[in-house]
């Protein structure tokens, strides 16, 4: 009873206090219900004894509770600042006024703190049928942003003739990214590097003997303007402020490592700006040129692989701005004659360190894909080396779209950092081991020349790019056959004019090769006239460095026999387009003899008696050449490795018969294997 009276007195004290402290009488004269004040507080007040002490205790408890509430609010705000980008997705953003901002030490999207967790994935390296699968796997890794290059050389293969269809439908790619809730950083070049032929620049630019690529040379800027006039209107509506997924656009690419024209970067920036690009501009550079590759109006970002060098490079970024690694190199590319490069050690520690510092990251690559056809790039820093067909890159997602140990490690790391479960991983696509194909028919190159268009006659050699074909855009890729007549033997000298590798024939019989290292070849003495042929392969144009202007292919100058230039050439462009390859199914082919004539096109049929599945083509016993399936160019193979299999995606196969054509330069195997696992060669850690 005594306790009850004390608590009642405490309750009266509270009523009096509320009445005294509120001009509006917060108690309102109403009788406060029983149990409205927590029993613990009543007991506390009862213990205080006097009325004044009870009032002081009440006020202290009130302050304590407000303090606790404020702490909870602050914690929620901090949580929101760290994680609020999670619901910031294209399909959930209804109010779009500000876009991606970079005026603080962190990115903001519509005023909310935003961390970019990106991944590079190129539509032109992935069969269109697999775009959705790859994007869903990107989301399942925890990424919120897709970055992609735009390859000018595929979109404008001939001057003034554009292609944005099928696998090059950029608008469809952007629309899909939006529908799957991925933001996009667009990297439209015009130069993209990317271990892609000529860094994505079209080879017809090199028809101009004075061409100065990546400068304000009028011949180049006029061509860029024409391309941007076609490209930019297609992407304008996909910008963030117009309801699309594009939150940033990159100006050129790693220009600091080239730096041949101080006005050039501003030209590209203005070219994008004046055509309606209104989102955040960025630049991207590695250690070779961060200080020289930036441009006013664009946020500078960096590219690196190893943490120590990256953090040193980051110190050179503008203070007070968001930090971003535009290309965190998750692996590395391979070249013919080398090893399959892998990168494992330290990758998770590096990503974790960047996340802990609030630094945005784009994985280059998330998924590399394939350099289908003849599109691989090359390097030349004193020695020319060409990249392989596979662009697996040892990325988190393999060339064929399979999960890797690296994928699992990064996914676990991102899940912990984000503090939530990530989207479910899409199921793995089945790979098939088809019945071994025995090749039974072929046609020698010399007999297949009749399937080509009329050859070109020229007194002197003409390089590929300047051949008068393809609407005066020249030959971009493949091989070129140069035929002439000689009346003596002696010493053949390339004068370093072979780009990149020439197989030499006398009356159709191979006598050897000319390339960067082998510049001389003896020709036996004989009487009478003989046919001399040079089959020159463009192995891929350099995509990075200061030799871009020197990437003309074929025979780029005179070839000497006994110190006299050869003359009177008949030139056959061997572009190996789909129409040419498909023509073999309509002509008479020959049974393969014990000793076939090389080079030659070897023909076989792969029968698929179920739904098609991905597979990997293995050419055991073959030497060097190109593989086509149903007219689609899978890319080059070469027994020097490292790559031992070619990826054949299921969408390029069909139920029933599938035509397989192999162009082999010098030695053919008897069979073609189709495996359920890739073989990219002996691994070497980067």
Secondary structure, DSSP 8 states (H G I E B T S, - for coil): -HHHHHHHHHHHHHHHHHHHH-TT-TTTT----TT-S-HHHHHHHHHH-SHHHHHHHHHHHHHHHHHHHHHHHHHHHHHHHHHGGGG--GGG----SS-EE-SSSSEEETTEEE--EEEEE-GGGS-GGGHHHHHHHHHHTT--EEEEE--HHHHTSBTTB---SGGG-HHHHHHHHHHTT-EEEEE--S---TTBGGGG--GGGGGSTT--TTS--HHHHHHHHHHHHHHHHHHGGGBGGGTSSEEEEE-SSSGGGT---TTHHHHHHHHHHTTT--SEEEEEE-TTTTTTS--TTEEEEEEESSHHHHHHHHTTS-TTS--EEEEEE-S---BTTS-EEE--TTHHHHHHHHHHTT-EEEEEEEE--B--TT-B-EEESSSEEEB-SB--TT-SB-TTS-B-HHHHHHHHHHHHHHTS----------B-----EE--EEEEHHHHGGGS---EEESS---GGGSS-TTTT---SSEEEEEEEES--EEEE-TT-EESEEEEEETTEEEEEE-SS--EEEE---SS-EEEEEEEE----B-SSTTGGG---EE-S--EETTEE---EEEEEE---HHHHHGGGGS--EE--TT--SSEEEEEEEEE-SS--BEEEE-TT--EEEEEETTEEEEEEETTSS--EEEE-GGG--SEEEEEEEEESS---SEEEEESS----SEEE-
